[in-house]
């Protein structure tokens, strides 16, 4: 029986004006987003290439100077513009996208200046994830807000229930048909977008893209299910369709606007962290303490003589300073990560926000990508350090007093830039993406199931007259 | 008669659930947005105070002119509580340097201590008003005609001696009267929260600008009311009208502004910041090479040793306890380097300006495309009124660049680059030659530099060599021997308050466009209703 209900509802939806309008709007957004991605991705890659060439030249200059200059010099790893950013841009241009390191430390991270135009108000790019988060959630509510209250007003609900069909079957039929109708809008838009991106040569079709597309569509289906469940809940909560519409719009505003946009406020007030100034003060204090405890002459400079005994004292002091600062700053970075992660977990109460975080994990971008690079750079820094210490130990002219900040008491031999280990970003594996997205997947699934169950409970008691 | 119809509409609307829910939504969302932004404003204000205190302390503790590099701290705009505009994403300070004209504001942004928080967006009163006012306007107008047609009451009214114009005027007045309390409540709530927040004080000009914002909101609401009526008078039934209105709402309020920014970013690209930085670095390198060449020709000092010396970016040099000839060498050096540094800054301005122009061009393109939506126009005008839009920020930076010129003229007026005070407070009367300095420091153990150097050549421990020169204290060989610089006559940066008329002058076109849209949608609604089949 539910198939009959399902078929009837799907037909009803597909022939409706709302379906036509939704399709037109979603298609327009996907086409506009794809065209704009084709245009700016190529330009972004050019800029990135240019900036990497400048960085490579700087490395070459340092290596030609000597290996110590190369080892102590701070360098930045800037994230490459992601080829699959049309699926979800994950706000990468606003997140930290540059990590500074040397052979001795991974110092910190920042949002690279020039990543976003400071005179352009921050906005969400028209990626698939944005279009789905905003429009699918809206369309799902528009398809369902009057599913029960509207039929009651038209007197067809009582008529339907006069047939041998249970309330559960009827509600589930409506629910499933709304989800399918929403997907019937998204799938053509995704296909059109893929055609534009493939024809323009911006995206190359392969198993990875196929998997990511399928995963994004599955996540969209989950979001649609959660929002359809909320729509049905609004519909059974009210006796009249215009009241259920207002409830549905309120739900949408709450999930799409209020919760995601209060993240910064929640982060600062629910999960506050130390001000950066305090951390800076602690670092300065640690430096002062170490300077005071250092033997006299530790700061004596004479770069012409690497074997000056004071250089050993200063090398020791600089190592201690680095370790002390690293301990304080790494602790602070962990507090930042915790604050950000906890805030996101809190805002994942909104299925729309949860979907965006899930999409970010599916494409292997945004915060999970940052964390992966952050961890990998620490591994790379260890390799770079080993490479340098091996180089230094082979140089008889070096006193081997490791000083992580200065070019004084380690090897002054030149090094070929080709021999220096290079950092290469690894794409996130499916398992990594799944583990990053799993909590949000669970939130969406649970929201869909619980809210539908609640709607069912209310519908069972609904007066259909 | 118009008033009669308006009263009926008004009372009818008051009793509806949409009025109640709309009212409740405003009651929740407006304080929510204001409280969030007050929180942000307080943070920015606290940060600005910290930074200003730090900047003033640094300036007050300077002993040489080369250390004078004013830091201008930009306090947040109080009206940013209502429309934060760009204020949350821009830095809060600008350093005035000789070697570089200010490009953009630096320092902390609203993301404050955790850069990840910059990826969290936030809404403000203006955003909420743009969303809620338009939604309510459409919800009250979408079925103004279709509902009455469906109920058969429209036919009944038309059977009386009542003109369509009068009926429409009555309906419009009724809907606007219904929405008026919502607007008043929203602004009143905002004002009350500000008044009772204790530490926030708006000037009368700022209250005036808030009132202006309320009036602009009314024009914005009117656009959507007329749009809703137009859709209503072109639809056969309420459901059609509602669906069309809702999609128009999502499209105009949420999609067009995003579409505008996305397209602007893709089709009006900005220049590469890395490239600009590299160009500026090359120009600095070239300056440094030219300076090295020029300085080679300067006479060498008799003893190239500083007792205390500190140097840093942008020509900062502070030296104490040098010989007269080394002081002279420094003086000749700064007389040469600082004008060249200023000249280099003028040259660097060309690539900087090209970069800045590309930022502005892209932002302007997005602003122009956003004019396709009344919400885009409303937001742009509101930001201008709040003083948090691009123009306001660009004006601030232009003012700071002008201040830099004044500051440089002040330095030049003192002919300071050619004076010793640029790098040392030691009066020339206290300068000594190398022999006298060695004799004084070694408390007479050595009579001349040659005698000391002969002795030092036999000592391998640098510390020992240095220790003998610490036998006696020579006055003026360290900073603490001198007071801080008296800079009472230094020109200070004064933020220029922008009069409301100037703020609006920049937005006159947008405001005109908003009013034009009002008139256009009214005309369309009117014509459509005149031709409307009421059966």
Interface residues (C-beta under 8 A of the other chain):
Chain A: X17 X18 X21 X22 X25 X29 X32 X33 X35 X36 X37 X39 X40 X43 X47 X50 X51 X54 X91 X94 X95 X96 X109 X110 X111 X112 X113 X114 X116 X117 X118 X119 X120 X121 X122 X123 X124 X125 X126 X130 X134 X135 X138 X142 X240 X242 X243 X245 X246 X247 X249 X250 X253 X257 X258 X260 X261 X262 X263 X264 X265 X267 X268 X269 X273 X274 X275 X276 X277 X296 X297 X300 X302 X308 X310 X336 X337 X339 X340 X343 X366 X367
Chain B: X17 X18 X21 X22 X25 X29 X32 X36 X39 X40 X43 X50 X85 X86 X89 X90 X104 X108 X110 X111 X112 X113 X114 X115 X116 X117 X118 X119 X120 X121 X122 X123 X128 X131 X135 X139 X239 X240 X242 X243 X244 X246 X247 X250 X251 X254 X255 X257 X258 X259 X261 X262 X263 X264 X265 X266 X267 X269 X270 X272 X273 X274 X275 X276 X278 X359 X360 X362 X363 X366 X390 X393 X394 X462 X463
